[in-house]
Every structure is written in structure tokens, then in C-alpha cells.
Amino acid sequence: MKSVHRLTLSALFLALGLILPFITGQILTIGRMLLPMHIPVLLCGLICGWEYGLGIGLITPFLRSVLFHSPAMFPMAFAMAFELATYGAVIGWMYAKFKSKNLSSIYLSLLMAMVCGRVMYGLVMALITTLLHQPYSFEIFMTAAITSGIPGIIIQLILIPVIMLFLYRTGMIQSNEGQQ
């Protein structure tokens, strides 16, 4: 895939990352639980590669905070930027390592990215709360990073593979497009 094409697709994923929270944010009780910024970043890493996934993951929370004041710049957008950058980089890097682009390679890359991204979020929040002399425990991490995001995690586990398989089957992306 040519770099101009990757850059164009990355801009599309960035736009989706800015817009999707408006759709889910209308449902206040579950809006944040659906993790709407995660999906475009994960797709960007899979389709465009780890560098683009990392960049879009890093930029999206900051840009959304500046433009729309949500999430709050500190600590949420800051922590989310590290989390999403990790998602984009890990999923793109892992997926590129697979010779066969199939459902299992998508799921393995997705699961590894989800675990690494959540760990990164926890580490950044632990650092921030330590510096601010605020409490942060494993229970707080589990609630913030895992329990409250279960609906979004389920959506990601269903939607990302379905979208990728659709893109492959329709010929919109080729089996080597996520690789360098």
C-alpha cells in the first residue's frame, strides 16, 4: 500500500475517532463503556500498519479533547493517548508478523493489543495518580480499565474481525496491506 493511501486512510480513521464518541455519547449511561475511539485506532493499525496506528492512537484523544473538550485533557486524554497508541502499534506490529491473514491472526493481534493497551493505561494512570498523591489501586484499575469497558471490549471482539473479513472478501484491502 502506498504511503499516500495509508495517510489518507489514517485521516479517515482519525475522523472516525473524533466522530464516533458523539454517537455513543448520546447514551450517557453506556456511552463511555462502548469505547468508540478504540475501534478506528485498531482498524488503522491493522490496515495501515503499526506506525500509523501508533500515530492515530496518540493524536486522537488529544485532538478530541482540544476540539470538543472531551475527554478531559488531564488525566483522561493523556492516559488514553498512551493506551490507544499502544493499541494501534501492537495490533499493527503483531498482524504484520503473521504470514496468513485470517480470523485467527486478526483475533490474536486484537487480543494482544487489548491486553497491552490496558496495561499501558494502568501504568500511566498509576504514574499520574502517584505524582498527584491520589489513591490508585488494582481494584480502581480493574474497574476503570476492564469492568466498565466490558461492552466495548465485546463490541471490539465482534466488530473488528467482521470488518476486516468484509474488507478482505470484497477486495477493498489485500492480504499484504497491513505489512510493510
N, C-alpha and C positions, 0 to 999 in steps of 0.2 A: 504494500500500500504506500503510495507516495506521501511525503510529509505534508503537502498542502491538503491532501484528502484527510489525513489524520488530524490536522489542525482544524479543519472545517468541522469534522465530526466532534472534536473536543469542544469546540464552541457551542455546538448543538447540545452536548451533554451538560455544559456549564449552564446554558439557558434553561434546560430541564431542571437542573438542580436549584435554580433560582425560582422557577415557577411552581414545581410540584408541591412545595410546602403551602402554597396558597390554597390548593385544592384540599389537602388533608387538614390544613389548619382551621377550616371552617367547622370541623367537628372537634371542638375543644377537648372533650374527654379522651379522645383517642388519636388526635392529630399528631402529637409528638411520638406516640407509640408506633406509628406506621413508618418512621424513619425515611421520609421521602427524598432527602438529599443523597442517601446512600445508593439508591438504585442507579442513577445516572453515572455516578463515580465508578461503581462496579462494572457497568457496561463499558465505560470508557477504557478502563484497564484491560478488559477482555478484548475489545475490538481494536483499540488504537495502540495498546502496549503499555508497559509499566510506567514509562516516563510521563506519558500523557495522563494516565490515571493518577499518578502522584501529583502532577501539577494541578489538575482539575479538582482533585480532592483537597489540596491545600488552599486553593483560591476560593472555592465555592462558599464555605461558611463565612469567610472574611467579607467577601463581596456582598453576600446576602445581608450580613449584619450592617454594613455601611449603607447599602441601598434601602433596606426595609426595616432596620433596627431589630431584626430577629434572625437568628438567635442573638442574645446579648453578646457584645464583643468579648467581654471578660467575665467569667471564665469560659462560657459555653462555646463561642465561635473559636476561641483559641484552642480548646481541647478537641473540638470537633475537627478542626483543620488537621491536627496530627492524626486523629483517628481515620478520617476519610483519605488523607494522603497515604496512610498505611494500607487501607483497603485497596485503593487504586494501584499502588505499587506492587503489593503482594499478589493480588489476583492476576495482574498482567504478567508479572515475572513467572509465577507458577504455571500459568496457562501456556506461556511460550515454551516451557520446558517439555510439554507433552508433544509427542510426535503425532498422536492421534487426537483429533479434536472431536470428542464425543461427549455424551452425557456424563460419564464418569470423570473425565478431565475437567469439565465445567464444574461439577459438584466438588471435586477435591480442591480445585483452585478457590472456589467460593468459600468453602468451609475454612480453609487455611486463612484466607483474607479476613473472614469474620472473626476468627479467634485472635489473630494478630492485631486487628483494628481495635477490638475490645480491650485487649491487654494494653495497647498504647494509650487508649482513652483513660484507663485506670491509672497508669503510671503518670500521665500528665496531670490528671486531677489530684493524685496523691502529692505530686510536687507542688502544685498550686496551693492546695489546702495547707500543706506544711509551711510554705512560705508565708501564708496569710494567718497562720496559727489557728486554723479551723479544724474541726474534727473530720476525719475521713477513715473509714474502716472497711473491712472486707464486705460487711453487710451493706454499707452505703454503696460500694462499688457494684455489688450484685444487683441491688435494686435499680440503680441508675443505668448500668450498662447492659444488664441481662433481663431481669424480670419485667421492667417497664417497656422493654423493646421487643418482647416476645411476638406480638402481632406483626411487627415489621420484619423480624427475623424470618417468620413463616412466609410472609409475602415474598421476601428476597429469595428464599429457598425454592419457591414455586415459580416466580415470575422471571428471574434471571435465566435459568435454564430454558424455559419456554421461549423467551425472546431470542436467545442465542440459537436454539434449534430452528426456530422460524426463519431467522436471518440466513442460516446455512441452507436450509431447504429451498428457500426462494431465490438463492443465489445472490442475495444482497451483500454478503461477505463470503470470502473464500476461506478455505480451511487454514491458510497460512497468513491471514491478515493480522492476527494478533501477535505475530512473531516479527522479529527484526529482520 
